[in-house]
Amino acid sequence: MSKKTPLAAYEYDLICVGGGIMSATLALIAKLLDPSLKILILEKLGEVAKESSAAWNNSGTGHSALCELNYTPEEEDGSINIKKAIDICNQFEISKQFWSFLVRENLLDDPESFISHVPHHSWVSGKENADYLEKRYHKMQEHFMFESIHFTRDIDVMNEWFPLIMRERTPDEIMAASRIDRGTEINFGALTRKLFDILETKFDTPVQCNEEVKDIDPDQKDWSVEVKNTKTGKERQLEARHVFIGAGGGSLLLLQKVEIDEKDGYGGFPVSGEWLVCKNRDVIDQHQAKVYSKAGLGDPPMSTPHLDTRYIDGKRELLFGPFAGFSPKFLKEGSNLDLFKSISFKNIPSMLGAFWHNLPLTEYLIKQVAMSFSDRMDDLRKFVKDAKDEDWEVVVAGQRVQTIKRDEYEGGKLEFGTEVISSKDGTVTCLMGASPGASTAVKIMLDVFERAFPEVVNTEEGKARLNAIVPTYKTELNEALFKEHLEKSEEALGLKVAH
């Protein structure tokens, strides 16, 4: 960092870099557990929730493993592994408990403005896929988290569940579907803005936009954070005991400037996204469901096609996708030099190893980039047979950076989930990766807070407060406990449905 005379010097317990769902969640958890903590949020853009948290930039699915088939793989012996599904479901229920607590404490109002009840379905075609889905149904039904699952091979039942998809289907088509009624649709942009509003109005925690963090350097026992105002160009240095980097795709470039050994070997592979969005209100009104299918053979988990009901800015919408693309940018409003800036001597082996062992992903992306609007419509017609070109348009979604990390055997490994990189003492933490990210933000940020502020969490008072906010965090769930808190969350968030 160049030596500058600071315009102002402040001491903060925690500085959060990035104005998305992760920073909002971490900061609010911190203030609820210890209101005396001095916290600052810095966002590069003019508003919060403009990148990955924005409604059009993500799927909006409350990822709880109710319909996502990549969380329930079939093993070599033919059995279905639901371990990851259980973990993801539990994490999402922790998020719902947190939001419910905020509602009951009159901190968060109007939950229907960010969360809605939309049933979750898995739908497949072909005998092999149908047999897999039936095995998955039986395995999931055995666990109390998923016992309300329904399964069918009956066209008439599927027509009741998602009539738009079943239009023009014939009895000789082999299909199968499962359904769990308690699924949710979430506007993470609206939720993020609400959480930041709580921080500013109830906890006197500033959220400063147009502030870009340029560097983070050690300064005796604290961290010195160099900040530049994107409008005025003025620079200042802030002091913080802890720094959280939650800048979405931009996190990697900032992490690489931080002097901690744990960053070594990390790289990133940017993937852009697009949706087909329906413009015909008559068609939109015929679908009230999230319907996920299987990714193509050899395709990455991010390619799982789904036809989703969404609620955005008070309107019901219908989206199909995602379609992947390539851009060297790490953020939607980033630079075309981002990818090249991220490559260093310390992560070249990881990058080359990940590339060599993920050639099918490269092939997949090349095919996706080459797709025309007509090609995308052909993919949609696998779901909606009579989809008309004039009823749909392409909307650019968010930019994701898939995490690349060192691997002892392959040199580098591409991670498709969410990755937390932390210094040994927990004073600097960085979040990278993608789905199920936002849906599991509360669990992830609780883990981050506990590592950064053990002195708050590990007291009797802290443990009691934490239990009041998220009762099942770090608790071994049983059926009675799960159902008790599921019911409480659904009541507080207005999600009550007949199971």
N, C-alpha and C positions, 0 to 999 in steps of 0.2 A: 504494500500500500504506500502511495506517495505521502510525504509529510505535508499536512495542511493544518492551518489554524482552524480549529472547529468553530463554527458559527454559534453553536450551543452544545453544551455537554449535559447529558442526563444519565441517571442510573436507572436501569430497568431490571426487573427480575427475569423478564422474558420478552424477547422480541420475536414476533411471528412474521416471517417473510412470505407474502402471498395472501391475497384476499379471497380465498376459496373456502370450501366446506371444511377442510382439515384445520386451517388456522382458526376459523370461527369456533369449531368444536373444542379444540385444545384450549383456547383462551377462555371459553366459557366454563369448561370443566375446572380450570385453574382458579377462576374467580369464585366459583361455587364452593370449592374445597378450601380456599384461603383467600377471602376478599381483600386481604392486605397486600397481596402481590401486585406489583406495578408492571403493567403489561402494555405493549405497543404493537399494533398491527400495521405493516407497511405493504402497500399495493402499488405496483408499477403503473397500472392503467388508471383511467379516470374514474372507474367504478369498481366495486367488488363483484365477484361472481361472473366475470366476463369470459373466462377461459373454460377449463374442464367442468366447472360447476354449473355453467349456463345450461338452461333447459335443452336447447337445441344441440348442445355439444356432447350429450351422453344419452344413454338408452332410457333413463328414467325408471328403469326397473328396480324395485326394492329387492336387491339380490339376496334371496333367502334359500336358494337351491331347490325351489319348488318346481321349476320348469327347465333349468339350465342343465342339459344332458352332459356337458363336459365335467360337471362335478360328481357324476356317478358313472365312472368308467367300467367297462366290462373287462374282467381279468382274463388271463390266458386259460384258466380252468373253467371259464364260462360264468363265474359268479359275478355279482354286481357289488362294487365297493362304494359304500355310501359314507365313508368316514369324512371326506371333505365336505359333503353335503351337510352333515350334522354340524360341523364346525362353522360353516358359512351361515347356516340357519341360526345357530346360537348367537353369532356375532350380530346379525341383523336384528334379532330380538332385543339385544342389548341397546342397539340404537333406538329402537322403539320405546324401550323403558326410559331412556334419557329424555327423549322428546315428550313422553307422557309426564315425566316429573316436571318439566318446564311448564306444561299445560296446567297441571294441578297446582303449581305454585303461582299461577297467574303471570308468568313471565312470557309465555308463548301463547298467542291467541290465534284463533281462526285456523286450526290445523288443516281444514279442508282446502286451504289455499296452497298447500304444498304436498299433501298426501291424500290419495284416493284409493278406494277399494276397486281393484280390477283383477278378476280371476286369472291365475297363471296356468297355462297349458303347455304340454309337450305334444308334438304331433309329428308322426313319421309315416313314410310310405315304403312299401316293399316288405316281403315276408321276414327277411332277416332283421330289419329294423323294428318291425312290429313285435317280433319275438323278444328282442332285447328290451323294448319298452314294457312288455308284460312282465318280464323277469324283474325289471327295475321297480315296477309297481308293487310286486309281491314283497320285494326286499324292503322298500320304503314303508310299506304299510305295517311292517313289523315294529317300526320305531315310533314312539309316541309323538315325535315332532311332525311326522308325516302321515299319521294314521287316517287322516281325513281325505287322503288321496282317492280319486276315482279313476277307473280305467275302462276303455271300451274299444271294440273293433267295429261297433255298430254305426253305420253311416247316419242313421236317424238321430242317434244320441249326439254325434259330432255336429250334426246340423243344428241341434239346439245350443251347443256350446259355442260354435263359431260359424254361423250360416254363410258369411261372405266367402270363407274358404271352401265350403262344401257345395257351392253353387256349380252346377254342371258336372258334378261327380257322378260316376256310374258304379253300379254294384260290383263290377268285376275289379275295381281298383282295391288293392290291398293297402289298408291304412290302419293306424291305431293312434290313440290319444289318451293322455292322462290329464287330470284337472285337480287343482287344489283351490278352493274358493277364496281363501284368505289372502290371496296375493295383493300386492300394492303397486301403485304407480306414484312416482315422486318427482316433484319439481325441485331439484337440488339448488337451483338458482334462487328460487323464492325462499327456500329454507335458509340458505346461507345469508341472504339479506336480513331475514328476521333475527337470526342469531347475532349478527353484528349490531343490529338495532338494540337488542337486549344489552349487549356489552357497552354500547355508548350511552344509553339512557338510564340503565339500572346499575351499572358497575363503573361508570366514569372511565371507560377504557377507550382511548382514542384509536380510530381507524383512519389512517392517513393515506390518501390516494395520490397518484402522480409522484410516488416516491420509489425510486429504483435502488435496490441494494447492490452496490458495486463490488464490495469485498467484505470479508469477515476475517479479522486477524486477532491472534491472542494478545492480550494486554494485561500483563501481570496475572491476576487471578480471574479477570473477566475477559469478555470478548469486545473488541472494538468493531463497530459496524459502520461502514462507510456508505452514506446515502446521498443520492443525487436527485434533486427535484427535476422531473422531466419537462416541466413548463418553464421554470426560471433558470435552470442550470446550476443553481446554488447547491453546494455540497456541505455536508456536516458529518460529524462523527458521533455516534452514540455508544454508550457503554451498556453491556448487558451481561448478567450472570449466565443466562441460558439463551440460546438461539434455536428456533425451529424453522427449517427451510421447507415450506409447503407451497412451492411456486409451480406446481404442475410440471410440465415438460421443461420449464426453466430451472428446475432444482439442480440438475446435474452440473450445469455450467457453473453455478454458484458453489456447489459442494466442492468442485475441483480446485477452488481457490482457498478453501479452508485447510489450515495446517493440522490435519489429523491423519494418522496412518490408515484408519479404517476406510478412507475413500479410495485407496489404491486399487486399481484393477477394474473399477466400475466404468461402464460405458453406457451408451444408449442408442437405440434404433428407433427413429421417428416413423410413425405411421399416421397418416391422415385418414379421415373418414367422411363418408357421405351417406345421406338418407334419401330414399324416395318418399316424398311427402304428398299425401292426397289433397287435392284441391276441391273435390266434389263433396259437398256436405251430405248428399244422399248416400254416398258410399261410406263416408265416415260413420254415419249413424247406424250402419248395418253391422258394425263390429265393436264389441265391448269385451275385449280380451287381450291378454298378451300370449302369443303363441310362438314358442321356440321350437326349432327343429334341430337336426344334426348337421354339424359341419361336414363339408365334403371330405372324401377319403384323402388323408394327408394334409388337409387344410388346418391352420392354427385355430385355437379356441375362439379367438377374436372374430372369426368368420361365421360363427353360428348365426344362421338367418332367422329373423323373427319379424312378425307382423304385430305391431303394438298400438293399442289405444293409449294416447297421451293426453294430459291436461296441461296446457301451456297458456299462461296469461289469461286464464279464465275461459279458454276455449278447448273443446274436445278436438283432438287431432288424430291422424292415423299415419304411422310411419312404417316403412319397410327397409330392412338393411341388416347390418351395416355393410357398406361397400368400402373396401380399403383403397388407399392411394399412397403415394410416396411424395414426401416433401422433406427437404433437408432442415426445415424449420422445427424447432422444439416446442414452439407455442404457435397458436393460430395467428397471433400478431407478432411473431418472432422474426428472426433474420434467416435468410437463405444460407448464411455462413455458420449457423448453429452446429450442425453435425460436424463440420470440419474443425471448428474451434474445440470440440469436445474430444478430439483424438489426440492422445499423448503417448509418450514412450511407455508409460505405466499401464495403459489399457489396450495397447495394440494387440498383445497376445490374446486378451479376452475377446476383443472385437473380431479378430481373425478366426479364433476358435468357434465363436458363436455363429459367424457367417458360414464356416465350413460345415458345421453340424446342423445348419438350418437352411440348406439349399432349397428344400420344398417351400419354405416361407418366401424366399426370394422369387421363386417361380410363381407362387401364388400372387405376390404383389405385382409382378410384371403383368400377369393376366388381368388383375383388377384394374391397374392403371390403363390398360389398353381397352377396357370395356367402354362401349358407346352407350348412349341413353337407351337405344333399342335393346342392347344386351342386358342392361339392368332390368328393363321391362320384361324380358324373357324370364329372368330369374324370379321376378315378382309373380309371373303367371304360373309358376309352380305352386304358389300359394293361392292366388286369385286368378282363376282361369280366364275370366272375361275382362281382366283389367284393361282399360283403355288409355292410350298414350296421353290423350288430352286431359285426363283426370289427375295426372301425377307430374311432379317436378322434382328436380334434384336440389337438395339443400346441403351445403357443406357443414359437416359436424366438427367436433373438436380435434385437436392434435394430441396424439399420445406418444410417449417415449417409452418403449419397452426396455426394461432394465437388462443390461448385460453385466455379468459378474464373473470373477475368476472361477475356474473349475479345475480341480486337480487332474482329472482324466482327459477332459476335452479342451483344456486351455481356457475356454470361455463358454458360458451358458446363458441362454436367453430365458428370462423369467417373464411369465405372462400374468403374474399376480401383482400384489403390492409389496414393496420392499422398503424396510426401514433401516437406514444406516445411522449409527450412533457412535459418538466418541466414547472411549472407555468410561469416562466419568459422567456421561449423560448430559453434559452441558451444551453439546451441539447435536441436533438430530435432523436428519433429512429424510423426506418421504419421496419415493419414486414409484413408477409403475402405473398400472391401470386397474381394470375390473378385478374384484368387486369393490375396490376403493371406497367411493362415497357411501355406499350402503353400510359398510363396516367401519366408518370413520370413528365412531364412538369407542369401540373396542381398541382400535389402533391408537387413538389419542390417549386413552386411559393408560395403555402400556407406556407410551412416551412420557406422560406426566409422572407416572410412578418411577420411571428411571431417572427423570430429571429432578424430581422433588420428593425423594423418599422420606424426608423429614416431615412432610405434610401428610402423606398417606399412611405411614407406619405408626401413627399414634392411635390410641383408642378412639379419640375424637374423630380423627381422620377416617378411620375404618368405619365408624358408625355413620358418618356423613356420606361416605362413598356407598355404603349399603343402602342408604335411603334414596340415593340418586339412581343407582343401577343395581338392583338387588341380586341379580344372578351373575355379576362380574366375578370371575374366579371362584364360582360356586359349582360344585358338581350337580348337574341337573338331574332331577328325577321327573317322572310324569306329573305328579301333583304340583310341583314347583313351576314347571314349564307352563302348564295350563292355567295356573293361578295368575301368573304375570302376563301371559298372552291375553287373557280376558281383560285384565286391568288396562293394558296398553290399547287394546282395540276399543274399549269404552272411552278412554281419554282422548283418543285420536279420531273418534267417530268412524271406526272401521268394523263395527259389529255386523257379523254375517252369520247365517245359520250354517253350522258345520255338519 
